[in-house]
Amino acid sequence: MKQEYTITVYTENQIGLLNRIAIIFSRRKINIESLNTSPTEVDSVHRFTIVIEETEDVVRKLCRQIEKQVEVLKAYYNTNEEIVWQEMAMYKVPTDIIATEVKVERLLREYGANTVVIRKDYTVFQVTGHREETDKLVKILEPYGLIEFVRSARVAIIKNSKGFHEKLKEFENAQPPEELIENEFLNQQEEVFSM
Amino acid sequence: MMETLALTKEKKTVKQTTEISGSQAVMEALVAEGVDTVFGYPGGAIMPIYDALYDYHQQLKHILVRHEQGGIHAAQGYARSSGKVGVAFATSGPGATNLVTGLADAIIDSTPLVCITGQVFAHLLGTDAFQEVDVVNITTPVTKWNYQVTDANEIPHVLAKAFYIAGTGRPGPVLIDITKNAQLQKFDYEGYKKCDHIRSYRPKPIVRKEYVEEAAKLINEAEKPFVLFGQGVILGKAEKEFKTFIEKAGIPSASTLLGLSALPTEHPLYVGMLGMHGNYGPNVLTNECDVLIAVGMRFDDRVTGRLDKYAKQAKVIHLDIDPAEIDKNVKTTVPVWGDCKETLPMLTELVQQKCYPAWLERFNEFKKEEEKVCIHKELHPTTEELTMGEVINVLNELTNGDAIIVTDVGQHQMVACRYSKFNQSKSNITSGGAGTMGFALPAAIGAKFGALSRTVVAVIGDGGFQMTCQELGTIMQTEVDVKILILNNHFLGMVRQWQQLFHDKRYSFVDIESPDFVQLAKAYGIDGQSISKREEIKTALQTMLQHKGSYLLEVNVGKEDNVFPMVPQGRGVAEIVLSKEQI
């Protein structure tokens, strides 16, 4: 069954790596819903957060192909239940409408919108949350003359991750310990063995 | 005394550096990596490297090819016959783009290569400069790793990384693009240090003993086990370990196209080749075995046929060094990730000494049927026209299976691979995954340079030969001894076969005309002859093999012969057919 998966890729900071990762998806005609690159808690290690809608089988294979890239340290995939995630959206609305329509002000407060800029002609609000929330606000603001809408890529924290410091130390050892197996599935015997 | 002590102390603290150019650093790196042969073609943006090469010609043999594609295929042939990393040079722009086919071929067939391309000056990058092409981005999907150097200081460690990545783990091609300013730039050179670790790259998975144990258990309980082996055995230099394993476990073994020669074809447990034009038994019995043991192979679609009809009854053990291959096409019961040089001996130790006479007899039954319907008339035809098979059969007789057979792509490739005898490893060089026509002639040149003591025979079709026949010039100039055997059916035979079988014999643009190949060879100073009669085959092949230096033999064969057996596209391996009447 296809569902939303968030792929987290820890990498070296290298020019061209974005392309190397992106073509793994495009080669298989898979659309990337959202892609974010960011630093991590570890100096020199970068983090890609990629959202796609696919079956688990496909996502697992994609992660293996991603991990195969020389400059990729590790790739994880998670369902939405396994992560804490946020996206940030901005809305540009005519200022006079907000000033006159009390309802709009109440709605914005309801959605936890922050005001970024107020000008005579327009006001920019910012909302951080899940996609359904930011999408809903678009629908709500449309009748009030929404001028512009933009949403950022997803950023996500894996709930049961212990960070990357310890893992990195292991990677830096020429002979990594046995616990550091290339792929998690080896530890999930029941999923690998179909006997 | 005190003075000298102080002096040596001081010496120790000062780092020994010499000032050299980026191009010289490239040469130093190649020498340090043990490279003895480079295939290349000069041009504007790589001139400083060629200038440095001028001073290194004693240590580095440079083979001037006639086209960069020929250069990279030659480097592939060299890598495959020698087991070392092949090296190719090309200039920027079109020089570099001409490498792309070879890179695609090398990545799908896991051939270790380091390609060095020149690039325009760094300050001109992105300005649409003369012969500027974004080669790093163009080659990203077809390289294991690539990198652009714009500063000479990077050259030693980038090349060390390149050789390490190309040659370790699952091998593959690496491309290093060096801007002209970096080639010219002088810098403080601290010597060359080989790379042996990159933190984000783990060439070998750690072998998990419990999986080896699980695999051994399955094998020991099996009644009809079947081994499929691929090029991984050759790349892992594990031919001996593999042989010991199958001999102890007594398991019938079949090869993929690229696995050929990892096990001598005369070995009693060798049951033939897999795949679309492989042998009858190995294909059919894939769907009859109870445990399928895949060693260093990747379940290519030409091997599996229709996946949902592939070995559904069997438990699958997959030994591979590349974790991404596990479960990619065929669901694995027990994955044994690791270098088969390590995993095979572990497995050998745990499996029981066994043999399966009745099971092996099943393969023999199929072999007899295949002999009767296909093989006999191919190897001992009674028709007037010659067959490709009978030529290969005589070639076997004369070389005794000791030659390196380099094949191109098409019908002659399938026939040569089906019928060639191989006694030793690294004797079969062909373009497998990519199916690159034009591969054989340049690859044969490289193969000879990689194994100078061996006889190299390039078996090529009339179509493929014309794709890279400019490399006859390379043969002429280097006087390399390559035997060229053109099996000419005056058609693009494989496509014609498909048109006959699946497109109502609508022969659409497959009747290719050829020049006089013998005259063409003569123009390059290469001796040769063309034959069309059965009684001439043996003498002509003898003449070719005994000729001092290169020789071209054209054999005119039947125009509309087909390669059988065949697993028609979209069918399962057990639905393999032996003749066109069965399609």
Interface residues (C-beta under 8 A of the other chain):
Chain A: T11 E12 I15 G16 N19 R20 I23 R27 R60 K61 R64 Q65 E67 K68 V70 E71 V72 L73 L168 F171 E172 A174 P176 E178 L180 I181 E182 N183 L186 V192 F193 S194 M195
Chain B: V136 N137 T140 P141 K144 W145 N146 Y147 Q148 I165 D196 H197 I198 R199 S200 Y201 R202 P205 I206 R208 Y211 E214 K315 D322 P323 A324 I326 D327 K328 K331 T332 T333 V334 P335 W337
